[in-house]
């Protein structure tokens, strides 16, 4: 037994080491890929400027900002100094030119080609897959001598999705090529930028920004706006100045918003509520909303009815302006697909002109949109307020019309989101025998079990018994870890009253359902199963994983991959006692290259 246990422990230890080693190989592979290099030639025209006897130098983050080590040369004596440097692809590199060998001789970089306000370094973007690049400017300028520079910038913060191909600008200055002029978000603020050299004689340009690199991607159309031509392109007049910056707000210098003339206005949170109480059936796939603000996708944005009152809702961030949308009883158009019912087809004052879509005008004051499903009315059931089967209605006289059971019939939750719901355990004053139609008063119900509650729910205890004409609130909460339906069943022995005495009529069961829907948004968390804080339903790693182990390099069981010390450290390695070095695979009394070779030899093999 002990030998078998020892073998299992070694197998587990080797599996753990191989897993961590795999992580290291993955990280190394990522670094190698990230370091694919591109030759970049920097050219600096010093015409009309006295050159220091110490020469012209280039300094940047790629060489430690050393003003001496990277000298530029002018082999043909035409006043243009140059040097070629290998720089990693998929990076933004900062640098400056120096007329001499000290920072006292550094250039004054114009604002149009500075990295950002407060950082006067130049920058260059090296895209993935890029061939050789050339950066050519005049001393203290953003463009080659005899040309002017235009800094294009566009704020994409209000766009729900940025293309995997990035953001591009295209216009008459470059032949309307949709993919030849990429922009880059140099500091992660959502503003994409590029500095482009133009002919000095250029007095105006037309252009648009593209969320992608093709005309089939989302393209700006500013038709009717003051910054646009009749065709919907941006139009900018260029002054005689050597540098021009495109602005959406001249007072602040902010970039224009994508598809707008001015700077971005923050989106507005709008809560959509749709009352389904007048509908004969609600789809088991839930209720969804689709509209112009999310690409008319019928399954992307679900609503929820957490309190079971028949009113489904969700809150979305919408840009200010006019939007069209529909509610969907299910998750597909026209009732197509298993369990789907239909989608709205409207005709009335709440619809857009010439369409059967709802319309909403969003401004800073907009907060809630409420409606009944498939109608422009707000009150679905006339003047009657729908009865809410939740704890807030306990004691309401409307409970008298309800039969013995667990209410509401269905609660809805979303994977990965903290959820709170509540059921009401209702015992009426009487019940009706279904065969004879006879009515008997209830004496009490003695509850015996509650089954089907998912593991992610907090524990829920039933009372020992319930009296007639009573309602008991049963709050329930948790974080769902997977989509699906959970049927929860409460069972109890029912006693009717015969001449004021209890008479048992057997056990009865009452069921309700928790419907868990998929989360359309990424769920952040630790995705590595061996981490102590592994989150099984997370689908996007957030760097929070905790790997316990000994973090003391002097200990015999030092674990270089642990990031949290678990107090397991032992004494330092004893070369005479191999048992003190758990990382000593070869058993020679030390951890060395031989152990790594043995590990590599075992990598990929199947453990006993």
N, C-alpha and C positions, 0 to 999 in steps of 0.2 A: 504493500500500500504506500509506504513511504517512497519507494523507488518510483512508482508510477506518479506520485505527486511531484517528485523532483523533476521528472521529465516534463510534466505539464508546465511547471513553473519556468523551465528553461525555454520551452516552446513559446510561452506567452511573452517572455522577456525578449526573445529573438524577434517575434512578431512586432512588438512595440518598437524595437530598434529599427527594424526594416521599415516600419511605417514612417517613423521620424526621418530616417535616411531618405525615403522617397520624397518627403516634403523638401528636404535640402536639395535633392537633385532637381525637383521642380523649380525651386527658387533660383538655382544656378542656371538652369535652362532659360528661365525668364530673363535673367541678367544678361546672358549671352545674346539672346535675341534683342534685348533693349539696346545693346551696344553695337548694333550694326552701324557702320560708319559711312559718312558721305564726305567727299572732299569739297570744302567750301573755300573759294578764293575771295579774299578781301582786297578791294582796290580803293585807294585813297588818292584823289587828285589834289596836289598841293600847288597848282598853278596860281601865281600871284601871292603866294605865302612863302616867307623865308623859312627854309628847312634847317633845323638844328644840326650842328656838326656831329651830334651823337646819333643822328638818323631818326627815322620814323618807326614807331613801335605799336604793336597791337597788344592789348591786355584784356583778359576776360576771365569769366569763371571757369572756363575749360582749361586754363593754364595757371590758375591760382592768383590771378590779378597781379602778375609780376610785370612791372613796366619795362623790364630789360630783356627778358629771355626771348621774346618773339619779335624779331626785327623784320621790317618790310623793306623791300629793295626796289630800285628803279633801274633795271639793267639797260633799257634803251634810252634813258635820259629824257623821257617826255614829260616828266613831272608827276607821273602816276606810279605810286608805290604799291606793291602788292605782296601777299604771302598766302599760301594755301595751307589750310588746317583741316585735319580729319575730325569731324564732329558727329556725335551719335544722332541717328534718326529718331523721329518722334520726340523732339526736344525743342525747347526755346532757350537760346543761349544769349547771355548778356555780355557786352564788351564796350570798349572805347578805344579811340586812337590817341596816340601821344606823340607830340612833336619834340622828341628828346628821350630822356630816360628817367624822368621823375614825374610825379603826379602834379607838380607845379606847372607842367607843360601840357596838361591834358586839354582836349578840345572842349568847347561849349556846345553841347548837343541841343539842337532846337526842340521845342516841345512836341512838334509833329512826329518825331521819330524817337522820343524817349519811351522807355518801357511803360511808365505810368506817371501820374502826378506824384511828385516827391521822390521819384527814382529817375535820375537823368541819364542812365545807361542806355546805349543802343541795344537793340535786340534783333535776332534773326530766328525764324522758325524753320526747322529741318523736318519735313514730313516723312512719314513711313514710305519706303520704296523710292525715295528721291534719288535722282542722278546728281552729277556735279552741279553745284550752285555758285553763283557769283553775287557778291554784295559790293556795289560800286557807288561811291558818293564823292562829293566835293568836301574839302575841309570845312567843318562847322556848318554843313548843310545836310539835308535829308535825301538829296537826289544827286545824280551826276552833274558836273558843271554844265551850265547852259540849259538845265531843265528845272521844272518845278515839281514839288512832291505833294501828293494828296494822301492824307491819312483817312482811309475808310474805316468806319466803326459802326456797329449795329448791336443794339441791346436785344438779346434773345431770352431774357428772363421770363417773359410772359408766354413763351412757347412751351406747350406740354411735352414736346419731344424734340431733341436735336438729332439730325440725321447722323448715322454712323460715318458718313462721308464728310462730315463737318459742314461749315458754312462758307459760301463763295460769293464773290461779287462779279458781275458781268455787265459790260456796257460798250458804248461806241468807242471807248479809248483802247479796247483790246479785241474788237471784232465780235463782240457778243458771244464769246466762248464761255459756256456755262461752267467748265471745270478747270480753267487755267489759272485763276486768281483766287487761291484759298485764303481764308482769314483764320486767325488763331485767337483763342481766349487765353491771353498770356498770363493772367493772374487768377483765373477761376472765378471772376466776378460776373460772368454771363455776357460780357461785352466782347464781341469778336472783331478783330482789327487786322489791317494790313496797310503798309506804306507803299504807294505805287508812284513811280516816276512818270511824269507827263511832259509833253513838249511845252517849252516856254510860251509858245504862241497859243496854247489851248485856252480859250476864254470861257467855255462851258462844256459840260459833259452830261450825258444821260446814262443811267445805270439802274440796276435793281439788285437786291440781295436774294440769294437762293438758300433755302434750308436743305442743303444737299449739294450735288454737283451736276445735276441734270435738269433739263426743262420739265421733266416729268415729276420732279420733286416740288414741294411747296415754294412758289415764287411770289414775291411781292406784287400786289396790284393796288396802286394808290390812286386810281382814277377818281377824279373829283376832289382830291385833297390839294391844298395850296402848294405843296412841294413837288407836284407831279405834272407831267405832260398830259395831253388829252389821251394818250395811249396807256397811261398808268405807270410810266417810268418815273424815277426820281430825276430831277433836273437841277443842276447846281451851276451857278455862274462863278468863275474863278477870277479872283483879283490878280494884280501883277505881283503880289507877294510870292517869295520863293517857296513858302510852305503854307498849306491849307489843311484845316481839320474839319471834317464833317461833324456838325453838331445838331442835336435835337433840341437843345435848350442853350441858346447863346449866353444866358446869364450864368449858368452853372458849368457849361462845357460838356454836359451829359450827351451821350450818344443817342441817336434817334432809335425808337423802338421798331422792331421788325414790322413791316406793313403799316407804319405810322410815320407822320412827319415830325412829331414831337417826341420827347423822351417818354419812357414807359411809365404808365400809371399802374400801381400795384393792383393785382386782381382782387376781386371782391368775393368773400365767402357767401354763397347763396344756398339756403336750405330748401330742397324740393320735397314737398309732401303730396302724396296722392292717396285718396280715400278709396279703399277697395270694398267697403261694406255693402255696396249695392250690387256687387258682382256675384254671380252664382258660384263661381269657383276661382280660386287663386292657384296659379301654377306651382307645382312642387319645386320648380326651378327658380321661384321667387319673382320679384318685380324688378325691372331694370329701366334705366333712362338712357336714351341715345339722342345725340343732337349735333349741330354744326360745330360745337365747341370740343367734341371728342371724336370726330370722324364718322359719326353715325354708326358706331359699333353697338350692336344690340346686346352684347354679353359682357361688356367691359365694366360698366358701372352699376352694380346692384344697389337696391334700396333695402332697408331692413324695417321690421316691425318688432322691435325689442320688447314692447309692452303688450303686444297682442291685441291692440285696439282696432286693428284693421286699417290703420293709417301707416303707410310705408314712407320712409324718408331717407335722404342722404344729403350731405353738404359737399358742394363742389366749389373750387376756386375758378371764377369766370372773369375774363377781361371785360372791361366796361364796353358797352355797345349792344347791338341787337343780335339775338341768338334764336334759332329755331330748334325744336326738340319734340320728342314723343315719349310717353310711358309705354312699357311693354309688359304684358302679362305672360311672363316667361323670359327666355333669353335668346329668341330668334324672331325674325320677321314673319308675319302672317301665320303664326301658330305652327310653323314648321319645326319638326324635331319632337322627340318624346317628351310628353308632359307640358308642352307649350300651348297656350290658349289663343292669344291674338295680340295685336298691337292697336293703338288708338288710330281711328280714322275720324277726324273732327271736322265740323262745319259750324262756325259760329264766331262770335266777337273775339275769342281768345286765339284765333288762328292767324297765320301770316297770309297776306293777300295772295290769292291764286294758289294756295297750298292747303293741305290738311294737317299741317304741323302747328304745334303751339308756338307762341312767340313770347319772348321776354326781353325787355329793355333794361339792361343792367347799368346802374350808376352807383355812386358812392353810398347812396342811402338804401340800395336794394339789399334785402336780407332773407326774405322768405317768399316762395311761390307755392300756393296751395290750390288744389283742385280735386274734383271727383274724376275717377277714371272714365275716359272716353266722353267727357262732357265739359262744357265751359263753366258749369256750376261749381260753387265751392261747398255747398251743403247738399250732400248726396241723398239724404233721407228726409227731405223737407225741413221742417223746423225741429225735428227730433235729433237730439245729439246721440250719436252711436254709443251704445253701452260698452264701457271699457271693462274687459274681464281681467282686471288687475287689482292689486292690493289697495289702490286708492278708492275703489268702489265698494269695499267691504262695508256691510251694513245698509247698502242701498236697497230700496224696496224692489228694484228690478231683479234682484237675485231670486225672488220668490217664484219667478217663472222658469227658473233653470232647474234641470234635473241633477241628481247626485253625480258628482264627478270632479275632475281636475281641469281647471281652466287657466289660460286659453288652450285651444287644441294644438296650437303650434307657436313656437318661439324661433326666432332667427338669429344666428350669430355668424361671425366672419372669422376665417382661419387667421390665427396670429394676433387678433385684437382682443384686448381685455373686454369681457362681456359680463353684463349683469341682466338677469331676467327675474321674473317672479310668476309663480303659479298661485292660484287660489283653490284650496281644498273646500268644496262647497257641499254641505249636507242640508237638504231642504227639510221642511216640516213634515212632508209626507212623500210617499211614492205610490205609483200605480202598478198593480199587478197586470202585466201585458195581456194575459189570456182572458181574464174575466173583466178587466177594467176596474176592478175594485181598488179603492184608495185606502191605504193604511198609514197611520201615523208612525214616524220613525222614533224609536226609543234612543238608539245611539249606534255609532259605527266604531268598532274596535279595529284599529289599523294593524296589519300584520307584516307588511313588507312594502318596500319601494325598490323596484328593479329597473335596470336599463340606463341608469345615470352614467354618462361617459366618465372615464377616468380623469379627464382634465377638469371636471367640475368639482368644486368644493363639496365636502360631505353635507348631506341633507338628511335630517331626521324627521320622521313622521311623529305626530303626537300618539299617545296611547289610545285615545278615543276622541270622538267628536260628537257634540250634542246636536239635536235637530235645530234647524234655522240658524246655522252658524257658517261662518267662512273663516278659514285660517290662511294667513299669508305664508308662502314658502319661497323665500328669496333664494336664488341660485346664481352662481358666478363662476368664472374661470376663464382660461385662455384656450380656445379650440386649437387642436393640433392637426386636424385633417378634415376635409370636407366630407359630408355625408349626413344621413338622417339617423337620429337616435330616438327610439321609442321608449319613453319612461312610463312605467306602470305602477300605480298605487293599488294595493289590494287590502281589503278589509272585510271583517265579518259584520254583516248588517243585522240589526235587531229591530223588529217592529214592535209597536206597543199594543198589547192585548189586555184591555182592562187595567191599563197603567203598569203592566208587567212586561219585561223584555221577552220576546219570542224570536229565536234565531231563524233566519231564512237562508243561511249559507253565506259563503264568501262571494264578493263581487270585485271585479277589477276595472280600473279606469285609466285610460292611457292618453298621453299627449306626446308631442314630438318636438325635438330640437333639430331644426334644419340648419346645418353649417354649410355656408357657401364659400367658394374659393375667394381668396383675397386678390383683387386685381393689382395691388401694389406690392413692391418688393418687401420681404420680411427680413429685417436685419437680425443677425445673431451669429453665434459660433456654429460653423457647419462641419467641424471635425469631430467624428464620433468618439475619438479617444480623449478629447478634452473633458475636463471635469464639469464644464458649463455648456456642454453640447446641447444645442436647441434643435430638436428633430424636425420642426416645421420651418426653420429658417431656410431661405433660399438665396441669401446674399450675405457673404462673409463680411463682418464688420471689424475684424481684428481683435475681438474681445476674448478669444480662446485662452483658457488657463490650462497649462500643462504643468502638473505638480512634479516635484522631484528635488533632488539635492542640487543646490546652486553654488556650493562651495568647491572651487577648483582644486583645493587641497584634499578633499575627502576621497575615500576609496570608491565611493559609489557616486561620484560627481556625474551629473547628467547635463551635458552641454546644451540640450534642447529644452530643458525645463525653464519656464519663465516665472514660476512661483515656488518658493522654497516650502516644502511640506514637512520640514523638521526631521527628515529621514537620514540626514548626513551621518556617515560613519567615520571612523578614524582614517588617517591617511593610509595609502597603500603600503603594505609590507612585502618587499620582494621575496621574503622567505615563506610567506603565507598567501597563496593565490586566492584564498577565500575572502581576503580583505579588499579585493579589486573586482567588483561585479562587472566592470566593463572590460576586464582582461579575458577576452575570448580564447586566446591562444594558451593561457595559463602559464606564461613565462614570468609572471610577477610584475609586469608593467604594461601600460596601455601604449601601443606603438603602431607603426605601419602594418605589422603582421596582423594585428586585430582588424584593421580596416580591410586588408586583403581577404581575410576569412569572411568578413561581413559581405564584401562584394561577391565572393564566391557563392555565398548562400542566397544572395538577392534573387528573388523571383521563384525560389523553390518552395514546395509545399511543406508546411510544418506538420509534424506528427501530432 
